[in-house]
Amino acid sequence: MSKETLILLYGGRSAERDVSVLSAESVMRAVNYDKFTVKTYFISQRGEFIKTQEFSQTPAADEKLMTNDTVDFSKQIKPSDIYEQGAVVFPVLHGPMGEDGSVQGFLEVLKMAYVGTNVLSSAVAMDKIITKQVLQTAGIPQVAYETFIEGQDVDAAIARVKDHLSYPVFVKPANMGSSVGISKADDDSQLREAITLALKYDSRILIEQGVVAREIEVGILGNTDVKTTEAGEVVKDVAFYDYQAKYIDNKITMEIPAKIDGHIMEQMREYAAQAFRAIGGCGMARCDFFLTEDGQLYLNELNTTPGFTQWSMYPLLWENMGLAYSDLIEELVALGKEMFAKRESHLI
């Protein structure tokens, strides 16, 4: 039986490029090499496409992918050179210029099948403000929030926050994930600093009511037939689950399944599937919830390219459901091919 070609696109221009490398290295080791040949392409911080390693069998434990520190520009190619008839692309890219619909659109122009959500749902889910507006129309509970758009009056924004929210609040770039650029503000001065920091990453800022809550996450998989996992919980050893805690210090553990009431578990899974359909999702996503001490449930965000390292929540959630890491990759490839065929059929 001939092998399929799986193309890993990793790196990227966003501030989350290092997470992408970790995810891609995990995927390249987990692939079933009886069924796939893996080709990897690195997108540099400046946006160049670089041809990197190819694997026909499981890489050695010390095999590393190219990074911005080890990039070899002699292997630079045109972006369109990644095209290979029949291949499936796994864009293991986090953040802007990766999971916001831009790469998905590029792959559709190339007429290539790819893993994950389509252009529209990727763009909607990437933008935290738009996500909230869409989910609000679907009747899904969310924490109270305000917005700040670059060019608006900062003092007026702070006044709105004081009128409608209460400290502490969390300030987030609208189009960034992995906790990059997010900070907590306990007063006006910290809020001003937090807005300044967030503006380094985006011109649209979400200011969200802080809540004392557990962070519970549900995995989503499917196209028209949407499946969800039992919920898992992020157990923190730090007060604020930021980028440093997630990926550098690794000061978190996960409890899968989460120790929560069965009714709440089912409600989360229903909300997750409902939210996924509301944004037009396909392929995969991770749905993140807040659960307060008094039992209030809020949907925090949908992540359409969740972390894919061996210690990431998304693959561990599916492992708990009996779907091993390598089998999850195969299922995602199959879903990507299914959506590709459907998109092509719609071009009447």
C-alpha positions as a Python dict, from the first residue, in 0.01 Angstrom:
ca = {
    (1, 'M'): (0, 0, 0),
    (2, 'S'): (143, 339, -98),
    (3, 'K'): (184, 594, 176),
    (4, 'E'): (4, 927, 196),
    (5, 'T'): (207, 1246, 220),
    (6, 'L'): (145, 1460, 527),
    (7, 'I'): (296, 1808, 509),
    (8, 'L'): (371, 1984, 837),
    (9, 'L'): (375, 2362, 812),
    (10, 'Y'): (524, 2508, 1129),
    (11, 'G'): (700, 2812, 1273),
    (12, 'G'): (527, 3123, 1148),
    (13, 'R'): (538, 3495, 1198),
    (14, 'S'): (334, 3529, 1518),
    (15, 'A'): (467, 3554, 1872),
    (16, 'E'): (356, 3193, 1922),
    (17, 'R'): (612, 3051, 1678),
    (18, 'D'): (802, 2861, 1949),
    (19, 'V'): (486, 2676, 2055),
    (20, 'S'): (442, 2576, 1690),
    (21, 'V'): (785, 2412, 1680),
    (22, 'L'): (707, 2209, 1994),
    (23, 'S'): (373, 2098, 1848),
    (24, 'A'): (524, 2005, 1510),
    (25, 'E'): (801, 1799, 1669),
    (26, 'S'): (542, 1608, 1870),
    (27, 'V'): (331, 1540, 1561),
    (28, 'M'): (629, 1420, 1354),
    (29, 'R'): (712, 1161, 1623),
    (30, 'A'): (352, 1042, 1669),
    (31, 'V'): (265, 984, 1302),
    (32, 'N'): (200, 626, 1191),
    (33, 'Y'): (483, 586, 939),
    (34, 'D'): (327, 269, 803),
    (35, 'K'): (68, 497, 646),
    (36, 'F'): (237, 835, 604),
    (37, 'T'): (548, 1002, 475),
    (38, 'V'): (603, 1336, 649),
    (39, 'K'): (747, 1643, 482),
    (40, 'T'): (816, 1954, 687),
    (41, 'Y'): (830, 2318, 587),
    (42, 'F'): (937, 2598, 817),
    (43, 'I'): (790, 2948, 795),
    (44, 'S'): (1045, 3192, 936),
    (45, 'Q'): (969, 3490, 1157),
    (46, 'R'): (1002, 3710, 846),
    (47, 'G'): (768, 3487, 648),
    (48, 'E'): (1012, 3294, 426),
    (49, 'F'): (920, 2933, 344),
    (50, 'I'): (1207, 2690, 403),
    (51, 'K'): (1213, 2325, 299),
    (52, 'T'): (1322, 2116, 597),
    (53, 'Q'): (1334, 1745, 680),
    (54, 'E'): (1143, 1455, 529),
    (55, 'F'): (1065, 1142, 730),
    (56, 'S'): (964, 797, 613),
    (57, 'Q'): (1004, 647, 960),
    (58, 'T'): (987, 768, 1317),
    (59, 'P'): (1264, 1026, 1376),
    (60, 'A'): (1536, 967, 1632),
    (61, 'A'): (1465, 1100, 1979),
    (62, 'D'): (1727, 1375, 1937),
    (63, 'E'): (1602, 1486, 1591),
    (64, 'K'): (1507, 1855, 1596),
    (65, 'L'): (1322, 2067, 1346),
    (66, 'M'): (1461, 2392, 1211),
    (67, 'T'): (1393, 2709, 1410),
    (68, 'N'): (1470, 3076, 1359),
    (69, 'D'): (1800, 3015, 1541),
    (70, 'T'): (1904, 2736, 1302),
    (71, 'V'): (1735, 2847, 980),
    (72, 'D'): (1913, 2758, 653),
    (73, 'F'): (1814, 3014, 392),
    (74, 'S'): (1982, 2816, 116),
    (75, 'K'): (1675, 2591, 132),
    (76, 'Q'): (1426, 2874, 86),
    (77, 'I'): (1144, 2802, -160),
    (78, 'K'): (846, 2983, -306),
    (79, 'P'): (539, 2930, -85),
    (80, 'S'): (358, 2758, -372),
    (81, 'D'): (638, 2499, -392),
    (82, 'I'): (481, 2311, -102),
    (83, 'Y'): (212, 2191, -345),
    (84, 'E'): (196, 1818, -395),
    (85, 'Q'): (-101, 1651, -556),
    (86, 'G'): (-292, 1436, -308),
    (87, 'A'): (-94, 1555, -6),
    (88, 'V'): (-266, 1678, 311),
    (89, 'V'): (-128, 1979, 496),
    (90, 'F'): (-126, 1999, 874),
    (91, 'P'): (-76, 2370, 950),
    (92, 'V'): (73, 2339, 1299),
    (93, 'L'): (69, 2717, 1331),
    (94, 'H'): (-57, 2918, 1626),
    (95, 'G'): (-171, 3278, 1636),
    (96, 'P'): (-196, 3539, 1359),
    (97, 'M'): (-79, 3436, 1011),
    (98, 'G'): (-142, 3076, 1107),
    (99, 'E'): (-474, 2996, 1268),
    (100, 'D'): (-660, 3313, 1167),
    (101, 'G'): (-768, 3193, 823),
    (102, 'S'): (-478, 3340, 626),
    (103, 'V'): (-288, 3013, 574),
    (104, 'Q'): (-614, 2826, 528),
    (105, 'G'): (-704, 3061, 242),
    (106, 'F'): (-358, 3014, 91),
    (107, 'L'): (-402, 2635, 97),
    (108, 'E'): (-746, 2660, -61),
    (109, 'V'): (-602, 2871, -342),
    (110, 'L'): (-336, 2600, -390),
    (111, 'K'): (-618, 2344, -402),
    (112, 'M'): (-480, 2140, -115),
    (113, 'A'): (-656, 1949, 161),
    (114, 'Y'): (-564, 2058, 513),
    (115, 'V'): (-625, 1970, 875),
    (116, 'G'): (-846, 2194, 1085),
    (117, 'T'): (-1105, 2466, 1051),
    (118, 'N'): (-1181, 2659, 734),
    (119, 'V'): (-1112, 3024, 651),
    (120, 'L'): (-1424, 3172, 809),
    (121, 'S'): (-1432, 2971, 1131),
    (122, 'S'): (-1057, 3016, 1180),
    (123, 'A'): (-1089, 3394, 1146),
    (124, 'V'): (-1394, 3416, 1372),
    (125, 'A'): (-1247, 3202, 1649),
    (126, 'M'): (-912, 3381, 1635),
    (127, 'D'): (-1076, 3715, 1706),
    (128, 'K'): (-1189, 3708, 2069),
    (129, 'I'): (-1424, 4004, 2022),
    (130, 'I'): (-1599, 3860, 1715),
    (131, 'T'): (-1622, 3522, 1887),
    (132, 'K'): (-1805, 3679, 2180),
    (133, 'Q'): (-2045, 3859, 1950),
    (134, 'V'): (-2124, 3542, 1753),
    (135, 'L'): (-2167, 3326, 2064),
    (136, 'Q'): (-2384, 3592, 2225),
    (137, 'T'): (-2634, 3549, 1941),
    (138, 'A'): (-2626, 3173, 2003),
    (139, 'G'): (-2721, 3225, 2367),
    (140, 'I'): (-2401, 3085, 2512),
    (141, 'P'): (-2303, 3241, 2849),
    (142, 'Q'): (-1987, 3451, 2864),
    (143, 'V'): (-1825, 3677, 3122),
    (144, 'A'): (-1892, 4050, 3094),
    (145, 'Y'): (-1648, 4247, 2880),
    (146, 'E'): (-1558, 4578, 2721),
    (147, 'T'): (-1348, 4649, 2413),
    (148, 'F'): (-1078, 4897, 2323),
    (149, 'I'): (-985, 4978, 1963),
    (150, 'E'): (-656, 5151, 1887),
    (151, 'G'): (-718, 5520, 1835),
    (152, 'Q'): (-993, 5540, 2093),
    (153, 'D'): (-952, 5747, 2407),
    (154, 'V'): (-784, 5538, 2677),
    (155, 'D'): (-931, 5743, 2962),
    (156, 'A'): (-1280, 5691, 2823),
    (157, 'A'): (-1216, 5317, 2795),
    (158, 'I'): (-1099, 5302, 3157),
    (159, 'A'): (-1413, 5492, 3261),
    (160, 'R'): (-1632, 5238, 3073),
    (161, 'V'): (-1455, 4953, 3246),
    (162, 'K'): (-1515, 5113, 3587),
    (163, 'D'): (-1883, 5169, 3502),
    (164, 'H'): (-1959, 4819, 3374),
    (165, 'L'): (-1694, 4589, 3524),
    (166, 'S'): (-1503, 4563, 3850),
    (167, 'Y'): (-1136, 4496, 3918),
    (168, 'P'): (-961, 4269, 3860),
    (169, 'V'): (-999, 4253, 3482),
    (170, 'F'): (-802, 4067, 3218),
    (171, 'V'): (-675, 4248, 2911),
    (172, 'K'): (-623, 4043, 2595),
    (173, 'P'): (-518, 4116, 2237),
    (174, 'A'): (-819, 4014, 2027),
    (175, 'N'): (-611, 3805, 1785),
    (176, 'M'): (-357, 3620, 1993),
    (177, 'G'): (-351, 3289, 2176),
    (178, 'S'): (-127, 3092, 2415),
    (179, 'S'): (-170, 3374, 2671),
    (180, 'V'): (68, 3600, 2475),
    (181, 'G'): (12, 3968, 2557),
    (182, 'I'): (-250, 3893, 2824),
    (183, 'S'): (-226, 4054, 3163),
    (184, 'K'): (-429, 4110, 3478),
    (185, 'A'): (-516, 4460, 3600),
    (186, 'D'): (-620, 4544, 3956),
    (187, 'D'): (-650, 4921, 3918),
    (188, 'D'): (-659, 5205, 3665),
    (189, 'S'): (-281, 5231, 3639),
    (190, 'Q'): (-236, 4858, 3572),
    (191, 'L'): (-521, 4868, 3321),
    (192, 'R'): (-347, 5144, 3129),
    (193, 'E'): (-22, 4942, 3127),
    (194, 'A'): (-207, 4627, 3022),
    (195, 'I'): (-369, 4806, 2727),
    (196, 'T'): (-28, 4935, 2618),
    (197, 'L'): (116, 4583, 2632),
    (198, 'A'): (-177, 4429, 2443),
    (199, 'L'): (-148, 4693, 2169),
    (200, 'K'): (196, 4553, 2085),
    (201, 'Y'): (19, 4242, 1954),
    (202, 'D'): (-309, 4374, 1813),
    (203, 'S'): (-505, 4693, 1752),
    (204, 'R'): (-825, 4546, 1897),
    (205, 'I'): (-832, 4470, 2270),
    (206, 'L'): (-1070, 4268, 2483),
    (207, 'I'): (-1110, 4372, 2848),
    (208, 'E'): (-1280, 4094, 3039),
    (209, 'Q'): (-1428, 4074, 3387),
    (210, 'G'): (-1205, 3872, 3615),
    (211, 'V'): (-1378, 3578, 3778),
    (212, 'V'): (-1270, 3332, 4043),
    (213, 'A'): (-1316, 3013, 3850),
    (214, 'R'): (-1176, 2677, 3754),
    (215, 'E'): (-1053, 2646, 3395),
    (216, 'I'): (-1220, 2351, 3225),
    (217, 'E'): (-1161, 2245, 2864),
    (218, 'V'): (-1347, 2025, 2616),
    (219, 'G'): (-1206, 1879, 2293),
    (220, 'I'): (-1409, 1892, 1970),
    (221, 'L'): (-1360, 1673, 1663),
    (222, 'G'): (-1563, 1637, 1347),
    (223, 'N'): (-1721, 1805, 1046),
    (224, 'T'): (-2097, 1759, 1021),
    (225, 'D'): (-2084, 1489, 1291),
    (226, 'V'): (-1941, 1681, 1586),
    (227, 'K'): (-1795, 1480, 1875),
    (228, 'T'): (-1681, 1614, 2211),
    (229, 'T'): (-1464, 1482, 2492),
    (230, 'E'): (-1517, 1466, 2861),
    (231, 'A'): (-1385, 1784, 3015),
    (232, 'G'): (-1034, 1825, 3153),
    (233, 'E'): (-915, 2077, 3408),
    (234, 'V'): (-607, 2293, 3417),
    (235, 'V'): (-464, 2268, 3770),
    (236, 'K'): (-237, 2564, 3826),
    (237, 'D'): (59, 2610, 4056),
    (238, 'V'): (55, 2982, 3975),
    (239, 'A'): (-206, 3254, 4025),
    (240, 'F'): (-222, 3346, 3656),
    (241, 'Y'): (-195, 3084, 3384),
    (242, 'D'): (23, 3287, 3146),
    (243, 'Y'): (258, 3196, 2858),
    (244, 'Q'): (556, 3152, 3092),
    (245, 'A'): (364, 2913, 3315),
    (246, 'K'): (224, 2717, 3019),
    (247, 'Y'): (530, 2660, 2804),
    (248, 'I'): (847, 2765, 2984),
    (249, 'D'): (808, 2681, 3353),
    (250, 'N'): (544, 2409, 3289),
    (251, 'K'): (385, 2495, 3625),
    (252, 'I'): (57, 2327, 3545),
    (253, 'T'): (-92, 1984, 3568),
    (254, 'M'): (-411, 1850, 3410),
    (255, 'E'): (-688, 1647, 3559),
    (256, 'I'): (-865, 1438, 3295),
    (257, 'P'): (-1153, 1389, 3336),
    (258, 'A'): (-1222, 1693, 3551),
    (259, 'K'): (-1386, 1632, 3887),
    (260, 'I'): (-1714, 1812, 3820),
    (261, 'D'): (-2084, 1734, 3846),
    (262, 'G'): (-2210, 1513, 3564),
    (263, 'H'): (-2482, 1761, 3467),
    (264, 'I'): (-2225, 2041, 3433),
    (265, 'M'): (-2002, 1811, 3228),
    (266, 'E'): (-2288, 1743, 2984),
    (267, 'Q'): (-2377, 2112, 2967),
    (268, 'M'): (-2018, 2199, 2877),
    (269, 'R'): (-2011, 1940, 2601),
    (270, 'E'): (-2341, 2069, 2461),
    (271, 'Y'): (-2220, 2430, 2469),
    (272, 'A'): (-1892, 2327, 2304),
    (273, 'A'): (-2066, 2155, 2012),
    (274, 'Q'): (-2315, 2442, 1982),
    (275, 'A'): (-2036, 2701, 1976),
    (276, 'F'): (-1837, 2501, 1720),
    (277, 'R'): (-2138, 2490, 1490),
    (278, 'A'): (-2212, 2859, 1547),
    (279, 'I'): (-1874, 2962, 1405),
    (280, 'G'): (-1902, 2712, 1118),
    (281, 'G'): (-1628, 2493, 1261),
    (282, 'C'): (-1486, 2177, 1107),
    (283, 'G'): (-1198, 1947, 1190),
    (284, 'M'): (-1104, 2032, 1546),
    (285, 'A'): (-1114, 2285, 1827),
    (286, 'R'): (-1069, 2308, 2200),
    (287, 'C'): (-1341, 2488, 2392),
    (288, 'D'): (-1235, 2658, 2714),
    (289, 'F'): (-1476, 2729, 2999),
    (290, 'F'): (-1478, 2906, 3334),
    (291, 'L'): (-1665, 2732, 3618),
    (292, 'T'): (-1719, 2952, 3923),
    (293, 'E'): (-1752, 2840, 4283),
    (294, 'D'): (-2129, 2900, 4274),
    (295, 'G'): (-2168, 2682, 3964),
    (296, 'Q'): (-2187, 2954, 3698),
    (297, 'L'): (-2055, 2836, 3362),
    (298, 'Y'): (-1900, 3070, 3105),
    (299, 'L'): (-1750, 2989, 2767),
    (300, 'N'): (-1412, 3162, 2754),
    (301, 'E'): (-1288, 3088, 2402),
    (302, 'L'): (-1265, 2847, 2110),
    (303, 'N'): (-914, 2751, 2005),
    (304, 'T'): (-915, 2609, 1651),
    (305, 'T'): (-546, 2515, 1652),
    (306, 'P'): (-494, 2390, 2007),
    (307, 'G'): (-149, 2303, 2131),
    (308, 'F'): (-44, 1966, 1994),
    (309, 'T'): (256, 1877, 2208),
    (310, 'Q'): (265, 1546, 2390),
    (311, 'W'): (163, 1725, 2711),
    (312, 'S'): (-106, 1947, 2555),
    (313, 'M'): (-463, 1926, 2676),
    (314, 'Y'): (-628, 1855, 2339),
    (315, 'P'): (-459, 1523, 2252),
    (316, 'L'): (-477, 1413, 2617),
    (317, 'L'): (-854, 1475, 2620),
    (318, 'W'): (-897, 1245, 2321),
    (319, 'E'): (-661, 987, 2468),
    (320, 'N'): (-896, 976, 2768),
    (321, 'M'): (-1179, 900, 2521),
    (322, 'G'): (-981, 605, 2381),
    (323, 'L'): (-836, 782, 2074),
    (324, 'A'): (-457, 757, 2082),
    (325, 'Y'): (-237, 1044, 1961),
    (326, 'S'): (-139, 876, 1632),
    (327, 'D'): (-500, 773, 1565),
    (328, 'L'): (-614, 1131, 1635),
    (329, 'I'): (-376, 1254, 1365),
    (330, 'E'): (-518, 1001, 1118),
    (331, 'E'): (-874, 1108, 1202),
    (332, 'L'): (-786, 1475, 1151),
    (333, 'V'): (-629, 1394, 813),
    (334, 'A'): (-945, 1205, 710),
    (335, 'L'): (-1163, 1497, 819),
    (336, 'G'): (-942, 1737, 623),
    (337, 'K'): (-978, 1527, 308),
    (338, 'E'): (-1353, 1508, 358),
    (339, 'M'): (-1384, 1886, 383),
    (340, 'F'): (-1159, 1935, 80),
    (341, 'A'): (-1387, 1711, -128),
    (342, 'K'): (-1692, 1898, -2),
    (343, 'R'): (-1544, 2240, -84),
    (344, 'E'): (-1454, 2123, -431),
    (345, 'S'): (-1806, 1984, -486),
    (346, 'H'): (-1954, 2323, -398),
    (347, 'L'): (-1763, 2488, -686),
    (348, 'I'): (-2037, 2416, -936),
}
